[in-house]
Structures are given as structure tokens and as C-alpha cells.
Amino acid sequence: MKTVLITNHEEHRQALQEIERLWNAVPGSKDEVWLEELVNAVEAYESAKFSDQPKDESR
């Protein structure tokens, strides 16, 4: 399993594109595992990058 660390806007953009490509990965496949890793990395990056912005409570 790879550990993914997103450190800048370009890596974030690339990860989002890869997530879109893998979105319908077969459950239990290597692609699904990679998808989960990317999603976790994007969530961590966005949490760190955008944590100082007010949350949208309308959702």
C-alpha cells in the first residue's frame, strides 16, 4: 500500500483527476485500494489547507 501525501495545488488537482478515473473501481480490486488512498490524501490536504475557512452550515 502506498502512502500518499499531497503537498500542493497541482498534486491535489492530479489526485482529483485520478479519483474521477477510479470512481467506479471494482470492489476489492487494487484500483479500489488506490482510490481509497487518494481519497484519504485529498481529505487530509483539504482539511489542512482549508481548515481556517468558515464551514458551510447550509448542508
The first five atom37 places (N, CA, C, CB, O) and aatype in JSON, in Angstrom:
{
  "aatype": [12, 11, 16, 19, 10, 9, 16, 2, 8, 6, 6, 8, 1, 5, 0, 10, 5, 6, 9, 6, 1, 10, 17, 2, 0, 19, 14, 7, 15, 11, 3, 6, 19, 17, 10, 6, 6, 10, 19, 2, 0, 19, 6, 0, 18, 6, 15, 0, 11, 13, 15, 3, 5, 14, 11, 3, 6, 15, 1],
  "atom_mask": [
    [1, 1, 1, 1, 1],
    [1, 1, 1, 1, 1],
    [1, 1, 1, 1, 1],
    [1, 1, 1, 1, 1],
    [1, 1, 1, 1, 1],
    [1, 1, 1, 1, 1],
    [1, 1, 1, 1, 1],
    [1, 1, 1, 1, 1],
    [1, 1, 1, 1, 1],
    [1, 1, 1, 1, 1],
    [1, 1, 1, 1, 1],
    [1, 1, 1, 1, 1],
    [1, 1, 1, 1, 1],
    [1, 1, 1, 1, 1],
    [1, 1, 1, 1, 1],
    [1, 1, 1, 1, 1],
    [1, 1, 1, 1, 1],
    [1, 1, 1, 1, 1],
    [1, 1, 1, 1, 1],
    [1, 1, 1, 1, 1],
    [1, 1, 1, 1, 1],
    [1, 1, 1, 1, 1],
    [1, 1, 1, 1, 1],
    [1, 1, 1, 1, 1],
    [1, 1, 1, 1, 1],
    [1, 1, 1, 1, 1],
    [1, 1, 1, 1, 1],
    [1, 1, 1, 0, 1],
    [1, 1, 1, 1, 1],
    [1, 1, 1, 1, 1],
    [1, 1, 1, 1, 1],
    [1, 1, 1, 1, 1],
    [1, 1, 1, 1, 1],
    [1, 1, 1, 1, 1],
    [1, 1, 1, 1, 1],
    [1, 1, 1, 1, 1],
    [1, 1, 1, 1, 1],
    [1, 1, 1, 1, 1],
    [1, 1, 1, 1, 1],
    [1, 1, 1, 1, 1],
    [1, 1, 1, 1, 1],
    [1, 1, 1, 1, 1],
    [1, 1, 1, 1, 1],
    [1, 1, 1, 1, 1],
    [1, 1, 1, 1, 1],
    [1, 1, 1, 1, 1],
    [1, 1, 1, 1, 1],
    [1, 1, 1, 1, 1],
    [1, 1, 1, 1, 1],
    [1, 1, 1, 1, 1],
    [1, 1, 1, 1, 1],
    [1, 1, 1, 1, 1],
    [1, 1, 1, 1, 1],
    [1, 1, 1, 1, 1],
    [1, 1, 1, 1, 1],
    [1, 1, 1, 1, 1],
    [1, 1, 1, 1, 1],
    [1, 1, 1, 1, 1],
    [1, 1, 1, 1, 1]
  ],
  "atom_positions": [
    [[0.84, -1.18, 0.0], [0.0, 0.0, 0.0], [0.88, 1.24, 0.0], [-0.96, 0.0, 1.21], [1.82, 1.34, 0.79]],
    [[0.58, 2.16, -0.88], [1.33, 3.4, -0.97], [0.77, 4.4, 0.03], [1.29, 3.97, -2.41], [-0.43, 4.43, 0.31]],
    [[1.66, 5.22, 0.55], [1.21, 6.32, 1.37], [1.27, 7.57, 0.5], [2.08, 6.48, 2.68], [2.31, 7.89, -0.07]],
    [[0.17, 8.26, 0.41], [0.07, 9.43, -0.46], [0.07, 10.68, 0.4], [-1.21, 9.36, -1.34], [-0.67, 10.78, 1.38]],
    [[0.92, 11.62, 0.03], [0.96, 12.91, 0.7], [0.82, 13.99, -0.35], [2.27, 13.08, 1.53], [1.68, 14.12, -1.23]],
    [[-0.23, 14.75, -0.27], [-0.46, 15.85, -1.21], [0.05, 17.12, -0.55], [-1.97, 15.97, -1.61], [-0.37, 17.46, 0.56]],
    [[0.95, 17.82, -1.24], [1.58, 18.99, -0.63], [1.34, 20.3, -1.36], [3.04, 18.77, -0.54], [1.73, 21.36, -0.88]],
    [[0.68, 20.23, -2.54], [0.45, 21.48, -3.27], [-0.78, 21.36, -4.18], [1.7, 21.86, -4.1], [-1.36, 20.29, -4.34]],
    [[-1.13, 22.49, -4.77], [-2.33, 22.57, -5.6], [-2.27, 21.61, -6.79], [-2.52, 24.0, -6.1], [-3.26, 20.95, -7.11]],
    [[-1.13, 21.51, -7.44], [-1.0, 20.64, -8.61], [-1.19, 19.17, -8.24], [0.36, 20.85, -9.28], [-1.87, 18.44, -8.95]],
    [[-0.59, 18.74, -7.15], [-0.78, 17.35, -6.7], [-2.25, 17.1, -6.34], [0.14, 17.05, -5.49], [-2.78, 16.02, -6.6]],
    [[-2.89, 18.09, -5.74], [-4.3, 18.0, -5.39], [-5.15, 17.84, -6.64], [-4.75, 19.24, -4.59], [-6.03, 16.99, -6.69]],
    [[-4.87, 18.64, -7.64], [-5.61, 18.58, -8.91], [-5.42, 17.21, -9.57], [-5.14, 19.7, -9.86], [-6.38, 16.62, -10.06]],
    [[-4.2, 16.72, -9.57], [-3.93, 15.42, -10.18], [-4.64, 14.29, -9.42], [-2.41, 15.16, -10.22], [-5.17, 13.36, -10.03]],
    [[-4.63, 14.38, -8.11], [-5.31, 13.37, -7.3], [-6.81, 13.36, -7.59], [-5.05, 13.61, -5.8], [-7.42, 12.29, -7.69]],
    [[-7.4, 14.53, -7.72], [-8.83, 14.61, -8.02], [-9.14, 13.99, -9.39], [-9.31, 16.06, -7.99], [-10.16, 13.32, -9.55]],
    [[-8.27, 14.22, -10.36], [-8.47, 13.61, -11.68], [-8.37, 12.09, -11.59], [-7.44, 14.15, -12.68], [-9.16, 11.38, -12.22]],
    [[-7.42, 11.6, -10.83], [-7.25, 10.16, -10.68], [-8.44, 9.55, -9.94], [-5.95, 9.84, -9.93], [-8.88, 8.45, -10.28]],
    [[-8.95, 10.25, -8.94], [-10.15, 9.79, -8.23], [-11.32, 9.66, -9.19], [-10.5, 10.75, -7.06], [-12.06, 8.68, -9.15]],
    [[-11.48, 10.66, -10.04], [-12.57, 10.6, -11.01], [-12.41, 9.39, -11.93], [-12.62, 11.91, -11.85], [-13.39, 8.71, -12.24]],
    [[-11.2, 9.11, -12.36], [-10.94, 7.97, -13.24], [-11.24, 6.65, -12.54], [-9.49, 7.99, -13.72], [-11.72, 5.71, -13.17]],
    [[-10.96, 6.58, -11.25], [-11.11, 5.34, -10.49], [-12.47, 5.19, -9.8], [-10.02, 5.25, -9.46], [-12.71, 4.19, -9.13]],
    [[-13.33, 6.16, -9.96], [-14.56, 6.23, -9.16], [-15.37, 4.94, -9.15], [-15.42, 7.34, -9.68], [-15.93, 4.58, -8.12]],
    [[-15.43, 4.24, -10.26], [-16.22, 3.0, -10.34], [-15.34, 1.76, -10.27], [-17.02, 2.98, -11.63], [-15.63, 0.75, -10.91]],
    [[-14.29, 1.84, -9.49], [-13.37, 0.7, -9.35], [-14.12, -0.51, -8.79], [-12.17, 1.07, -8.44], [-15.03, -0.38, -7.98]],
    [[-13.71, -1.67, -9.23], [-14.31, -2.92, -8.78], [-13.98, -3.12, -7.29], [-13.79, -4.14, -9.63], [-12.82, -3.04, -6.9]],
    [[-15.0, -3.38, -6.47], [-14.76, -3.62, -5.04], [-13.73, -4.74, -4.84], [-16.07, -3.97, -4.33], [-13.8, -5.8, -5.46]],
    [[-12.78, -4.47, -3.96], [-11.75, -5.45, -3.65], [-10.55, -5.42, -4.59], [0.0, 0.0, 0.0], [-9.59, -6.16, -4.38]],
    [[-10.61, -4.58, -5.61], [-9.52, -4.52, -6.59], [-8.4, -3.59, -6.1], [-10.05, -4.04, -7.96], [-8.57, -2.82, -5.15]],
    [[-7.25, -3.7, -6.77], [-6.14, -2.8, -6.47], [-6.54, -1.34, -6.74], [-4.89, -3.18, -7.3], [-6.13, -0.43, -6.03]],
    [[-7.34, -1.15, -7.79], [-7.81, 0.21, -8.1], [-8.66, 0.77, -6.96], [-8.61, 0.21, -9.42], [-8.58, 1.95, -6.65]],
    [[-9.47, -0.07, -6.34], [-10.29, 0.42, -5.24], [-9.42, 0.81, -4.06], [-11.32, -0.65, -4.82], [-9.67, 1.82, -3.4]],
    [[-8.4, 0.03, -3.78], [-7.47, 0.36, -2.69], [-6.78, 1.68, -2.99], [-6.42, -0.78, -2.5], [-6.67, 2.54, -2.11]],
    [[-6.32, 1.85, -4.22], [-5.66, 3.1, -4.61], [-6.64, 4.27, -4.52], [-5.09, 2.98, -6.05], [-6.26, 5.35, -4.08]],
    [[-7.87, 4.07, -4.92], [-8.9, 5.1, -4.81], [-9.06, 5.53, -3.35], [-10.23, 4.58, -5.37], [-9.11, 6.73, -3.06]],
    [[-9.15, 4.58, -2.46], [-9.3, 4.91, -1.03], [-8.11, 5.7, -0.5], [-9.48, 3.63, -0.2], [-8.28, 6.64, 0.27]],
    [[-6.91, 5.32, -0.93], [-5.7, 6.04, -0.51], [-5.74, 7.49, -1.0], [-4.44, 5.32, -1.04], [-5.42, 8.42, -0.26]],
    [[-6.13, 7.66, -2.26], [-6.21, 9.01, -2.82], [-7.27, 9.85, -2.12], [-6.51, 8.95, -4.31], [-7.03, 11.02, -1.82]],
    [[-8.42, 9.26, -1.86], [-9.48, 9.99, -1.16], [-9.01, 10.43, 0.22], [-10.75, 9.12, -1.05], [-9.25, 11.57, 0.62]],
    [[-8.35, 9.55, 0.94], [-7.83, 9.9, 2.26], [-6.81, 11.03, 2.17], [-7.2, 8.68, 2.92], [-6.8, 11.93, 3.01]],
    [[-5.95, 10.98, 1.16], [-4.93, 12.02, 0.99], [-5.58, 13.36, 0.65], [-3.93, 11.62, -0.11], [-5.17, 14.4, 1.17]],
    [[-6.57, 13.34, -0.22], [-7.27, 14.58, -0.58], [-7.99, 15.15, 0.64], [-8.28, 14.32, -1.73], [-7.94, 16.36, 0.87]],
    [[-8.65, 14.3, 1.41], [-9.34, 14.78, 2.61], [-8.35, 15.41, 3.59], [-10.08, 13.63, 3.3], [-8.65, 16.45, 4.17]],
    [[-7.19, 14.8, 3.77], [-6.19, 15.35, 4.67], [-5.67, 16.69, 4.17], [-5.03, 14.37, 4.85], [-5.53, 17.64, 4.94]],
    [[-5.38, 16.77, 2.88], [-4.89, 18.02, 2.29], [-5.93, 19.12, 2.42], [-4.54, 17.81, 0.8], [-5.61, 20.23, 2.85]],
    [[-7.17, 18.82, 2.07], [-8.23, 19.84, 2.13], [-8.5, 20.26, 3.57], [-9.51, 19.31, 1.5], [-8.76, 21.44, 3.82]],
    [[-8.44, 19.35, 4.48], [-8.65, 19.68, 5.89], [-7.57, 20.65, 6.38], [-8.65, 18.41, 6.75], [-7.86, 21.62, 7.07]],
    [[-6.33, 20.37, 6.02], [-5.22, 21.23, 6.43], [-5.24, 22.56, 5.69], [-3.88, 20.53, 6.19], [-5.01, 23.61, 6.29]],
    [[-5.51, 22.52, 4.41], [-5.45, 23.72, 3.57], [-6.62, 24.67, 3.82], [-5.44, 23.32, 2.1], [-6.44, 25.89, 3.82]],
    [[-7.8, 24.12, 4.05], [-9.0, 24.94, 4.14], [-9.6, 25.0, 5.54], [-10.02, 24.44, 3.18], [-10.73, 25.45, 5.71]],
    [[-8.86, 24.55, 6.54], [-9.41, 24.49, 7.9], [-9.68, 25.87, 8.49], [-8.47, 23.73, 8.8], [-10.46, 25.99, 9.43]],
    [[-9.04, 26.91, 7.96], [-9.24, 28.25, 8.5], [-10.44, 28.95, 7.89], [-8.0, 29.08, 8.29], [-10.77, 30.07, 8.29]],
    [[-11.1, 28.32, 6.92], [-12.27, 28.92, 6.3], [-13.52, 28.49, 7.02], [-12.35, 28.54, 4.81], [-13.62, 27.35, 7.48]],
    [[-14.5, 29.39, 7.14], [-15.75, 29.01, 7.82], [-16.46, 27.89, 7.07], [-16.68, 30.23, 7.95], [-16.46, 27.85, 5.84]],
    [[-17.05, 27.0, 7.83], [-17.78, 25.87, 7.22], [-19.14, 26.34, 6.72], [-17.96, 24.72, 8.24], [-19.75, 27.25, 7.28]],
    [[-19.58, 25.71, 5.65], [-20.89, 25.98, 5.07], [-21.9, 25.15, 5.86], [-20.93, 25.64, 3.53], [-22.0, 23.93, 5.67]],
    [[-22.65, 25.78, 6.74], [-23.6, 25.09, 7.59], [-24.93, 24.8, 6.89], [-23.85, 25.9, 8.84], [-25.82, 24.2, 7.48]],
    [[-25.07, 25.23, 5.64], [-26.33, 25.03, 4.92], [-26.48, 23.61, 4.42], [-26.43, 26.0, 3.75], [-27.55, 23.24, 3.94]],
    [[-25.44, 22.8, 4.5], [-25.51, 21.42, 4.0], [-26.03, 20.49, 5.04], [-24.16, 20.94, 3.55], [-26.15, 19.29, 4.78]]
  ]
}
